[in-house]
Amino acid sequence: MIIKTKLELKEYIKLMYVLTYRKPMVIIISIIGLVMIIGTLGYFLGFKDMYESAPIVPGALGFAFVILVPFSIYRGAKRNFSSSGRLNETINYEFTEDRIIITGESFTS
């Protein structure tokens, strides 16, 4: 039996997001970022009891945690996929009675 596989960029990016957001620290940082953004929006909507002055720094950090982290994951995954030849080549898996033969465009195992 022969199985042919090819990893697509969209699937690789999704995998990178899943592997990154599986870590508890990344989830905690994202939640903290959301709280900072909500606090900043609350200040500008009139709930000024939370901060003594304009919360520009917490708003910027919240933006970085919530927006820039996923963007950097996307950008890094796209760069890694483009630069790594093994990620974007077709791989054939051949199963026989006594062994498995894996063949790619640049390797055989």
Secondary structure, DSSP 8 states (H G I E B T S, - for coil): -EEEE---HHHHHHHHHHHHTTSHHHHHHHHHHHHHHHHHHHHHTT-TTS-SS--HHHHHHHHIIIIIHHHHHHHHHHHHHHH-TTTTS-EEEEE-SS-EEEE-SS-B-
